[in-house]
């Protein structure tokens, strides 16, 4: 195997300089999957014939090197959730869709292809992306490449494991409640969640969990993140959410000190570990050394209520999806068609009245106003992103109440929501730092600034007002240029021996 140790931009430049061919890089990625995936379970399907044909075509079209897209010929992986490509599997980590082949290509994937990437396969996800870890019953758990006893998070856990291990130089992901930023924190990677409306949506759906979910990627460098953001951003007037385009042609160095708010607290009032507090303290000290002004402050918003409404939104959205599936299949779905937690969420969504759902969205609008008012006083803000490093497999005990979940139809609305909360409680106390930005539509990024005393990655969470990705990435670049970001490939002894 020859692992990808540099960022995607590096390999694109190697292709343009004639130092390597597209075919060679695609073959390298496929060989890496073959060698490492049996231990990682990060990749659930490959498309070798397609990828090699694309690579051969790209090699033949190398005449006009000046007009090539920025990631020309670079092999990559799509997330097997909401990133469909016509003619290829789209299972969402589920039993229900285990044999499903996509009938159309998402606009996002079309943009990925136009950016020059060659798709070699799909990465593993939890069933329908519900959990902050990747352990679907249908496709199996994903293992962190530096410690196979740990889970690299979810729902983009497969993408994070594949990138951290060097299988590919960039992996695509999505974030509906932290699903880019959590795996980035656990894996020592850069994970940007763009603003709502920044990245193209459709044609299958345009609201993505009522605008909470956005597609993007996990990367090794700020340069890749910036270049990809500029390449994928859009002004999509037919879509329900829009935001002004980033006009800056390049990512300039910061020319002034920033005013940055920081908080140690969990949004939902959970106890915060000393490890997480130490991470924030070290980040604050580092930023002060770089000349920035740090102020301890946080928005005074009802995030506990927000999380409860987030679960209700998920329930309604999935009920709509499954009811549509039932109409398409001409039969009712049963608990045998999905994991118990998915069944509970489906049935819970059927008991939430439309009027209550409307009130939830109105609450979200007012919540966003409050958060924007807070962040307008600062350039950006810092919080923990996870309450510690990547969890040991089984640490959060998801599915502990399986028998009750299977009886979801007989439960009242209140009992259903209480059961969802109870099953997620242990995980949400550890990870519920990210969902606020999804609901408010604000950009946020996890940066790999530190490791624990045991040498495990632990990200730091930065967020800004809507449309303010540029200032986030300027600070990220300053930290990267100063040598503070730790994105190096890292394999366990068991994987290194492969």
BELVENSUL-V374172 format. One record per pair of residues at least 24 apart in sequence whose ideal C-beta (glycine too) atoms are under 10 Angstrom apart, sorted by the first residue. I is the first residue (numbers start at 1). J is the second residue. Records with the same first field share a line. If there is no record, write none. Layout:
I = J + J
This chain:
1 = 28 + 31 + 32 + 33 + 34 + 35 + 36 + 165 + 166 + 167 + 498
2 = 27 + 28 + 29 + 31 + 32 + 35 + 166
3 = 28 + 29 + 31 + 32 + 35 + 36 + 165 + 166 + 167 + 168 + 169 + 489 + 491 + 495
4 = 28 + 29 + 32 + 74 + 75 + 162 + 163 + 165 + 166 + 167 + 168 + 169 + 170 + 220 + 489
5 = 166 + 169 + 220 + 488 + 489
6 = 166 + 169 + 220 + 221 + 224 + 489
7 = 74 + 169 + 170 + 190 + 219 + 220 + 221 + 222 + 223 + 224 + 225 + 227 + 487
8 = 70 + 71 + 74 + 75 + 76 + 115 + 116 + 117 + 163 + 168 + 169 + 170 + 171 + 217 + 219 + 220 + 221 + 223 + 224 + 227 + 228
9 = 70 + 71 + 74 + 169 + 170 + 219 + 220 + 221 + 223 + 224 + 226 + 227 + 228
10 = 74 + 169 + 220 + 221 + 223 + 224
11 = 71 + 72 + 73 + 74 + 75 + 168 + 169 + 170
12 = 68 + 69 + 70 + 71 + 72 + 73 + 74 + 115 + 116 + 117 + 169 + 170 + 224 + 227
13 = 70 + 72
14 = 73 + 74
15 = 55 + 58 + 59 + 62 + 65 + 68 + 71 + 72 + 73 + 74 + 116
16 = 62 + 65 + 66 + 68 + 70 + 72 + 73
17 = 65
18 = 62 + 65
20 = 73
21 = 55 + 56 + 58 + 59 + 62 + 73
22 = 51 + 52 + 54 + 55 + 56 + 57 + 58 + 59 + 60 + 61 + 62 + 72 + 73 + 74 + 75 + 116 + 118
23 = 51 + 52 + 53 + 54 + 55 + 56 + 57 + 58 + 59 + 73 + 118
24 = 55 + 59 + 73
25 = 51 + 55 + 58 + 73 + 74 + 75 + 118 + 120 + 168 + 169
26 = 50 + 51 + 52 + 53 + 54 + 55 + 56 + 58 + 73 + 74 + 75 + 118 + 119 + 120 + 168
27 = 51 + 52 + 55 + 75 + 120
28 = 75 + 120 + 166 + 167 + 168
29 = 55 + 74 + 75 + 76 + 77 + 118 + 120 + 121 + 162 + 166 + 167 + 168 + 169
30 = 75 + 120 + 121 + 167
31 = 167
32 = 75 + 120 + 162 + 165 + 166 + 167 + 168 + 498
33 = 75 + 77 + 120 + 121 + 162 + 165 + 167 + 168
34 = 167 + 498
35 = 165 + 167 + 495 + 498
36 = 145 + 161 + 162 + 165 + 166 + 167 + 491 + 495 + 498
37 = 121 + 124 + 158 + 161 + 162 + 165 + 167
38 = 498
39 = 143 + 145 + 148 + 161 + 165 + 491 + 492 + 494 + 495 + 498
40 = 124 + 142 + 143 + 144 + 145 + 148 + 152 + 157 + 158 + 161 + 162 + 164 + 165 + 167 + 491 + 492 + 495
41 = 123 + 124 + 134 + 135 + 139 + 140 + 141 + 142 + 143 + 148 + 157 + 158 + 161
42 = 77 + 121 + 123 + 124 + 134 + 142 + 143 + 144 + 145 + 152 + 157 + 158 + 159 + 160 + 161 + 162 + 163 + 164 + 165 + 167 + 168 + 171
43 = 77 + 80 + 120 + 121 + 122 + 123 + 124 + 142 + 158 + 159 + 161 + 162 + 167 + 168 + 171
44 = 77 + 80 + 89 + 91 + 93 + 121 + 122 + 123 + 124 + 125 + 136 + 138 + 139 + 140 + 142 + 158
45 = 77 + 78 + 80 + 88 + 89 + 90 + 91 + 120 + 121 + 122 + 123 + 124 + 139
46 = 77 + 88 + 89 + 119 + 120 + 121 + 122
47 = 78 + 85 + 87 + 88 + 89 + 118 + 119 + 120 + 121 + 122
48 = 120 + 121
50 = 85 + 87 + 88 + 118 + 119 + 120 + 121
51 = 75 + 76 + 118 + 119 + 120 + 121
52 = 118 + 120
53 = 118
54 = 113 + 117 + 118 + 119 + 120
55 = 118 + 120
57 = 118
58 = 116 + 118
68 = 116
69 = 113 + 114 + 115 + 116 + 117 + 231
70 = 115 + 116 + 117 + 224 + 227 + 228 + 230 + 231
71 = 112 + 114 + 115 + 116 + 117 + 118 + 169 + 170 + 224 + 227 + 228 + 231
72 = 115 + 116 + 117 + 118
73 = 116 + 117 + 118
74 = 115 + 116 + 117 + 118 + 168 + 169 + 170 + 224
75 = 117 + 118 + 119 + 120 + 121 + 167 + 168 + 169 + 170
76 = 112 + 113 + 115 + 116 + 117 + 118 + 119 + 120 + 121 + 123 + 159 + 162 + 163 + 168 + 169 + 170 + 171 + 172 + 217
77 = 117 + 119 + 120 + 121 + 122 + 123 + 124 + 158 + 159 + 162 + 163 + 167 + 168 + 170 + 171 + 172 + 173 + 217
78 = 106 + 108 + 109 + 112 + 117 + 119 + 120 + 121 + 122 + 123 + 159 + 171 + 172 + 173 + 174 + 215 + 217
79 = 122 + 123 + 124 + 125 + 129 + 155 + 156 + 157 + 158 + 159 + 171 + 172 + 173 + 174 + 179 + 180 + 215 + 217 + 218
80 = 121 + 122 + 123 + 124 + 125 + 129 + 136 + 139 + 155 + 158 + 159
81 = 122 + 123 + 124 + 125 + 126 + 127 + 128 + 129 + 154 + 155 + 156 + 158 + 173 + 174 + 176 + 179 + 213 + 215
82 = 106 + 108 + 109 + 125 + 128 + 129 + 155 + 174 + 176 + 201 + 204 + 205 + 208 + 209 + 213 + 214 + 215
83 = 108 + 109 + 112 + 119 + 122 + 123 + 172 + 173 + 174 + 215
84 = 108 + 109 + 122 + 204
85 = 109 + 110 + 112 + 113 + 119 + 122
86 = 110
88 = 119 + 121 + 122
89 = 121 + 122
90 = 122 + 204
91 = 122 + 124 + 125 + 127 + 136 + 138 + 139
92 = 125 + 126 + 127 + 128 + 129 + 136 + 138 + 139 + 155 + 321 + 342
93 = 122 + 123 + 124 + 125 + 126 + 127 + 128 + 129 + 130 + 131 + 134 + 135 + 136 + 137 + 138 + 139 + 140 + 154 + 155 + 158 + 339 + 342
94 = 125 + 126 + 127 + 128 + 129 + 136 + 137 + 138 + 139 + 337 + 338 + 339 + 342
95 = 127 + 136 + 137 + 138 + 139 + 336 + 337 + 338 + 339 + 342
96 = 127 + 128 + 138 + 322 + 325 + 329 + 333 + 336 + 337 + 338 + 339 + 342
97 = 127 + 128 + 138 + 325 + 337 + 338
98 = 138 + 139
102 = 204
103 = 204
104 = 202 + 203 + 204
105 = 203 + 204
106 = 200 + 201 + 202 + 203 + 204 + 205 + 215
107 = 199 + 200 + 201 + 202 + 203 + 204 + 206 + 215 + 234 + 236 + 239
108 = 172 + 174 + 199 + 200 + 201 + 202 + 214 + 215 + 216 + 232 + 234
109 = 172 + 200 + 215
110 = 200 + 203
111 = 199 + 200 + 215 + 228 + 231 + 232 + 233 + 234
112 = 172 + 215 + 217 + 228 + 231 + 232
114 = 231 + 232
115 = 227 + 228 + 230 + 231 + 232
116 = 231
117 = 168 + 170 + 172 + 217 + 228 + 231
118 = 168
119 = 168 + 172
120 = 167 + 168
121 = 158 + 162 + 167 + 168
122 = 158 + 159 + 172
123 = 155 + 156 + 157 + 158 + 159 + 160 + 161 + 162 + 163 + 167 + 168 + 171 + 172 + 173 + 218
124 = 152 + 154 + 155 + 156 + 157 + 158 + 159 + 161 + 162
125 = 154 + 155 + 156 + 157 + 158 + 159 + 173 + 174 + 179
126 = 151 + 153 + 154 + 155 + 156 + 157 + 158 + 179 + 339 + 341 + 342 + 398
127 = 155 + 338 + 339 + 341 + 342
128 = 155 + 314 + 317 + 318 + 321 + 322 + 338 + 339 + 341 + 342 + 345 + 346
129 = 154 + 155 + 156 + 174 + 175 + 176 + 177 + 179 + 209 + 213 + 314
130 = 154 + 155 + 176 + 177 + 179 + 311 + 314 + 318 + 339 + 341 + 342 + 345 + 398 + 420 + 424
131 = 155 + 157 + 177 + 179 + 339 + 341 + 396 + 398 + 399 + 423 + 424 + 427 + 431
132 = 157 + 177 + 178 + 179 + 182 + 183 + 186 + 386 + 391 + 396 + 398 + 424 + 427 + 428 + 430 + 431 + 432 + 434 + 435
133 = 157 + 182 + 183 + 186 + 390 + 391 + 393 + 394 + 395 + 396 + 398 + 427 + 430 + 431
134 = 158 + 159 + 160 + 161 + 179 + 183
135 = 339 + 393 + 394 + 396 + 398 + 399
136 = 339 + 342
137 = 338 + 339 + 340 + 342 + 399
138 = 338 + 339
141 = 393 + 394
142 = 183 + 393
143 = 390 + 393 + 492 + 494 + 495
144 = 183 + 186 + 187 + 389 + 390 + 391 + 392 + 393 + 456 + 457 + 490 + 492
145 = 187 + 489 + 490 + 491 + 492 + 494 + 495 + 496
146 = 186 + 187 + 188 + 390 + 455 + 456 + 457 + 489 + 490 + 491 + 492 + 493 + 495 + 496
147 = 389 + 390 + 392 + 454 + 455 + 456 + 490 + 491 + 492 + 494 + 495
148 = 393 + 491 + 492 + 493 + 494 + 495
149 = 390 + 391 + 392 + 393 + 394 + 492
150 = 186 + 187 + 389 + 390 + 391 + 392 + 393 + 395 + 456 + 492
151 = 183 + 186 + 390 + 391 + 392 + 393 + 394 + 395 + 396
152 = 182 + 183 + 184 + 185 + 186 + 187 + 189 + 390 + 391 + 457
153 = 178 + 179 + 180 + 181 + 182 + 183 + 184 + 185 + 186 + 187 + 191 + 386 + 390 + 391 + 431
154 = 178 + 179 + 182 + 183 + 186 + 427 + 431
155 = 179 + 180 + 182 + 183 + 213
156 = 180 + 181 + 182 + 183 + 184 + 187 + 189 + 191 + 216 + 217 + 218
157 = 182 + 183 + 186 + 187 + 390
158 = 183
159 = 183 + 184 + 187 + 189 + 191 + 217 + 218
160 = 184 + 185 + 186 + 187 + 188 + 189 + 191 + 218 + 390 + 457
161 = 186 + 187 + 218
162 = 187 + 218
163 = 187 + 188 + 189 + 190 + 217 + 218 + 219 + 220 + 487 + 489
164 = 188 + 189 + 218 + 220 + 457 + 487 + 488 + 489 + 490 + 491
165 = 489 + 490 + 491 + 492 + 495 + 498
166 = 220 + 488 + 489 + 490 + 491 + 495
167 = 489
169 = 219 + 220 + 221 + 224
170 = 217 + 218 + 219 + 220 + 221 + 224 + 225 + 228
171 = 217 + 218 + 219 + 220
172 = 215 + 216 + 217 + 218 + 228 + 232
173 = 214 + 215 + 216 + 217 + 218 + 219
174 = 199 + 208 + 209 + 213 + 214 + 215 + 216 + 217
175 = 212 + 213 + 214 + 215 + 216 + 434 + 435 + 437 + 438 + 444 + 446
176 = 208 + 209 + 210 + 211 + 212 + 213 + 214 + 215 + 310 + 314 + 317 + 434 + 435 + 438
177 = 209 + 212 + 213 + 307 + 310 + 311 + 314 + 428 + 431 + 432 + 434 + 435 + 436 + 437 + 438 + 439
178 = 385 + 386 + 431 + 432 + 433 + 434 + 435 + 436 + 437 + 438 + 444 + 446 + 461
179 = 213 + 214 + 434 + 438
180 = 214 + 215 + 216 + 217 + 218 + 434 + 444 + 445 + 446
181 = 218 + 385 + 386 + 431 + 433 + 434 + 437 + 438 + 444 + 445 + 446 + 447 + 459 + 461 + 462 + 463
182 = 385 + 386 + 390 + 430 + 431 + 433 + 434 + 446 + 459 + 461
183 = 218 + 386 + 390 + 446 + 459
184 = 218 + 219 + 385 + 386 + 445 + 446 + 447 + 448 + 457 + 459 + 461 + 487
185 = 279 + 384 + 385 + 386 + 388 + 389 + 390 + 431 + 433 + 434 + 446 + 447 + 448 + 457 + 458 + 459 + 460 + 461
186 = 385 + 386 + 388 + 389 + 390 + 391 + 431 + 446 + 448 + 456 + 457 + 458 + 459
187 = 218 + 389 + 390 + 446 + 448 + 456 + 457 + 459 + 487 + 490
188 = 220 + 389 + 390 + 446 + 447 + 448 + 449 + 450 + 451 + 456 + 457 + 458 + 459 + 485 + 486 + 487 + 488 + 489 + 490
189 = 217 + 218 + 219 + 220 + 446 + 447 + 448 + 457 + 459 + 485 + 486 + 487
190 = 217 + 218 + 219 + 220 + 221 + 222 + 224 + 225 + 445 + 446 + 447 + 448 + 459 + 473 + 476 + 480 + 485 + 487
191 = 216 + 217 + 218 + 219 + 225 + 385 + 434 + 444 + 445 + 446 + 447 + 448 + 459 + 461
192 = 216 + 217 + 218 + 219 + 222 + 225 + 226 + 228 + 229 + 443 + 444 + 445 + 446 + 447 + 462 + 469 + 472 + 473 + 476
193 = 434 + 437 + 438 + 441 + 442 + 443 + 444 + 445 + 446 + 463 + 469 + 472
194 = 225 + 228 + 229 + 232 + 233 + 243 + 246 + 441 + 442 + 443 + 444 + 445 + 467 + 469 + 472
195 = 233 + 241 + 243 + 244 + 246 + 437 + 440 + 441 + 442 + 443 + 444 + 464 + 465 + 466 + 467 + 468 + 469
196 = 240 + 241 + 242 + 243 + 368 + 437 + 438 + 439 + 440 + 441 + 442 + 443 + 466 + 467
197 = 233 + 234 + 235 + 236 + 239 + 240 + 241 + 242 + 243 + 244 + 441 + 466 + 467
198 = 229 + 232 + 233 + 234 + 235 + 236 + 241 + 242 + 243 + 244 + 245 + 246 + 441 + 443 + 466 + 467 + 469
199 = 228 + 229 + 232 + 233 + 234 + 236 + 243
200 = 232 + 233 + 234 + 235 + 236 + 239
201 = 234 + 236 + 238 + 239 + 240 + 241
202 = 236 + 238 + 239
203 = 238
205 = 317 + 321
206 = 236 + 238 + 239 + 240 + 241
207 = 239 + 240 + 241 + 317
208 = 240 + 241 + 317 + 438
209 = 310 + 313 + 314 + 316 + 317 + 318 + 438 + 439
210 = 240 + 241 + 310 + 313 + 314 + 316 + 317 + 357 + 360 + 361 + 364 + 438 + 439
211 = 239 + 240 + 241 + 361 + 364 + 438 + 439 + 440 + 441
212 = 310 + 313 + 314 + 317 + 364 + 435 + 437 + 438 + 439 + 440 + 441
213 = 317 + 438
214 = 241 + 438 + 441 + 443
216 = 443
218 = 446 + 487
219 = 487
220 = 448 + 485 + 487 + 488 + 489
221 = 476 + 477 + 480 + 485 + 487
222 = 251 + 445 + 447 + 472 + 473 + 474 + 475 + 476 + 477 + 478 + 479 + 480 + 481 + 485 + 487
223 = 251 + 473 + 477 + 480
225 = 251 + 445 + 469 + 472 + 473 + 476 + 477 + 480
226 = 250 + 251 + 469 + 470 + 473 + 474 + 476 + 477
227 = 251
229 = 443 + 469 + 470 + 473
230 = 469
233 = 469
241 = 441
243 = 441 + 443 + 466 + 467 + 469
244 = 466 + 467
245 = 467
246 = 467 + 468 + 469 + 470 + 473
247 = 470
248 = 470 + 473 + 474
251 = 470 + 473 + 474 + 476 + 477
252 = 470 + 474 + 477
253 = 474 + 477 + 478 + 481
254 = 290 + 291 + 292 + 379 + 471 + 474 + 475 + 477 + 478 + 481
255 = 474
256 = 291 + 292 + 379
257 = 287 + 288 + 290 + 291 + 292 + 293 + 379
258 = 287 + 290 + 291 + 292 + 293 + 294 + 378 + 379 + 380 + 471 + 474 + 475 + 478
259 = 292 + 293 + 294 + 295 + 377 + 378 + 379 + 380
260 = 284 + 287 + 288 + 292 + 293 + 294 + 295 + 297 + 378 + 379 + 380 + 381 + 382 + 462 + 464 + 475
261 = 293 + 294 + 295 + 296 + 297 + 298 + 299 + 374 + 375 + 377 + 378 + 379 + 380 + 381 + 382 + 383 + 463
262 = 287 + 294 + 295 + 296 + 297 + 298 + 378 + 380 + 381 + 382 + 383 + 460 + 462
263 = 296 + 297 + 298 + 299 + 381 + 382 + 383 + 384 + 433
264 = 296 + 298 + 382 + 383 + 384
265 = 296 + 298 + 303 + 383 + 384 + 433
266 = 303 + 304 + 383 + 384 + 387 + 428 + 429 + 430 + 431 + 432 + 433
267 = 298 + 299 + 301 + 302 + 303 + 304 + 306 + 307 + 383 + 384 + 432 + 433 + 434 + 435 + 436
268 = 302 + 303 + 304 + 305 + 306 + 307 + 308 + 425 + 428 + 429 + 432 + 433 + 435 + 436
269 = 303 + 304 + 429 + 432
270 = 304 + 387 + 425 + 428 + 429 + 430 + 431 + 432 + 433
271 = 387 + 429
272 = 383 + 384 + 387 + 388 + 429 + 433
273 = 384 + 386 + 387 + 388 + 430
274 = 388
275 = 384 + 386 + 387 + 388 + 389 + 450 + 452 + 453 + 454 + 456 + 458
276 = 383 + 384 + 385 + 386 + 387 + 388 + 389 + 430 + 433 + 452 + 458 + 460
277 = 384 + 387
278 = 450 + 452 + 453 + 458
279 = 382 + 384 + 385 + 386 + 387 + 388 + 449 + 450 + 451 + 452 + 458 + 459 + 460 + 461
280 = 382 + 383 + 384 + 450 + 460 + 461
282 = 449 + 450 + 460
283 = 382 + 384 + 447 + 449 + 450 + 460 + 461 + 462 + 479 + 484
284 = 382 + 460
286 = 449 + 450 + 460 + 479 + 482 + 484
287 = 382 + 449 + 460 + 462 + 475 + 478 + 479
289 = 482
290 = 475 + 478 + 479 + 482 + 484
291 = 478
292 = 379 + 380 + 475 + 478
293 = 378 + 379
294 = 378 + 382
295 = 377 + 378 + 381
296 = 382
297 = 374 + 377 + 378 + 381
298 = 374 + 381 + 383
299 = 367 + 370 + 371 + 372 + 373 + 374 + 375 + 381 + 436 + 440
300 = 370 + 374
301 = 366 + 367 + 368 + 369 + 370 + 371 + 373 + 374 + 436 + 440
302 = 363 + 366 + 367 + 370
303 = 367 + 371 + 432 + 433 + 435 + 436 + 439
304 = 432
305 = 360 + 363 + 367
306 = 360 + 363 + 364 + 367 + 432 + 435 + 436 + 439 + 440
307 = 421 + 424 + 428 + 432 + 435 + 436 + 439
308 = 360 + 417 + 420 + 421
309 = 356 + 357 + 359 + 360 + 361 + 363 + 364 + 367 + 439
310 = 360 + 364 + 428 + 432 + 435 + 436 + 438 + 439
311 = 345 + 348 + 416 + 417 + 420 + 421 + 424 + 428 + 435
312 = 348 + 349 + 351 + 352 + 356 + 357 + 360 + 413 + 416 + 417 + 420
313 = 349 + 352 + 357 + 360 + 361 + 364 + 439
314 = 345 + 348 + 349 + 420
315 = 344 + 345 + 346 + 347 + 348 + 349 + 350 + 351 + 352 + 357 + 413 + 416 + 417 + 420
316 = 345 + 348 + 349 + 350 + 351 + 352 + 353 + 354 + 356 + 357 + 360
317 = 345 + 349 + 357
318 = 342 + 343 + 345 + 346 + 347 + 348 + 349 + 350
319 = 345 + 346 + 347 + 348 + 349 + 350 + 351 + 352
320 = 346 + 349 + 350
321 = 346 + 349
322 = 346 + 347 + 349 + 350
323 = 349 + 350
335 = 402 + 405 + 406 + 407 + 408 + 409
336 = 406
339 = 398 + 399 + 402 + 405
340 = 398 + 399 + 401 + 402 + 403 + 404 + 405 + 406 + 407 + 408 + 423
341 = 398 + 399 + 401 + 402 + 405 + 408 + 419 + 420 + 423 + 424
342 = 405
343 = 402 + 405 + 406 + 407 + 408 + 409
344 = 401 + 402 + 404 + 405 + 406 + 407 + 408 + 409 + 411 + 416 + 417 + 419 + 420 + 423
345 = 405 + 408 + 416 + 420
346 = 408 + 409
347 = 405 + 406 + 407 + 408 + 409 + 410 + 411 + 413 + 416
348 = 405 + 408 + 411 + 413 + 415 + 416 + 417 + 419 + 420
349 = 416
350 = 408 + 409 + 413 + 416
351 = 408 + 409 + 411 + 412 + 413 + 414 + 415 + 416 + 417
352 = 413 + 416 + 417
353 = 413
356 = 413
360 = 439
363 = 439
364 = 439 + 440 + 441
365 = 439 + 440
367 = 436 + 439 + 440
368 = 436 + 439 + 440 + 441 + 442 + 466
369 = 440
370 = 440
371 = 436 + 437 + 439 + 440 + 441 + 442 + 463 + 465 + 466
372 = 440 + 441 + 442 + 465 + 466
373 = 465
374 = 465
375 = 440 + 442 + 463 + 464 + 465 + 466 + 468
376 = 465
378 = 464 + 465
379 = 464 + 465 + 468 + 471 + 472 + 474 + 475
380 = 442 + 443 + 444 + 445 + 462 + 463 + 464 + 465 + 468 + 471 + 472 + 474 + 475
381 = 442 + 444 + 461 + 462 + 463 + 464 + 465
382 = 447 + 460 + 461 + 462 + 463
383 = 433 + 434 + 436 + 437 + 444 + 460 + 461 + 462 + 463
384 = 430 + 431 + 433 + 434 + 458 + 459 + 460 + 461
385 = 431 + 433 + 434 + 444 + 445 + 446 + 447 + 458 + 459 + 460 + 461 + 462 + 463
386 = 430 + 431 + 432 + 433 + 434 + 446 + 457 + 458 + 459 + 461
387 = 429 + 430 + 431 + 432 + 433 + 458
388 = 430 + 431 + 452 + 456 + 458
389 = 451 + 452 + 454 + 455 + 456 + 457 + 458 + 459
390 = 456 + 457 + 458
391 = 426 + 427 + 430 + 431
395 = 426 + 427 + 430
396 = 423 + 424 + 425 + 426 + 427 + 428 + 429 + 430 + 431
397 = 423 + 425 + 426 + 427
398 = 423 + 424 + 426 + 427
399 = 423
400 = 426
433 = 461 + 463
434 = 461 + 463
436 = 463
437 = 461 + 463 + 464 + 466
440 = 465 + 466
441 = 465 + 466 + 467
442 = 466 + 467 + 468 + 469
443 = 467 + 468 + 469 + 470 + 471 + 472 + 473
444 = 469 + 472
445 = 469 + 472 + 473 + 475 + 476
447 = 472 + 475 + 476 + 479 + 480 + 484 + 485 + 486 + 487
448 = 479 + 480 + 484 + 485 + 486 + 487 + 488
449 = 476 + 479 + 484 + 485 + 486
450 = 484 + 486
451 = 486 + 490
455 = 490
456 = 490
457 = 486 + 487 + 490
458 = 486
459 = 486
460 = 484
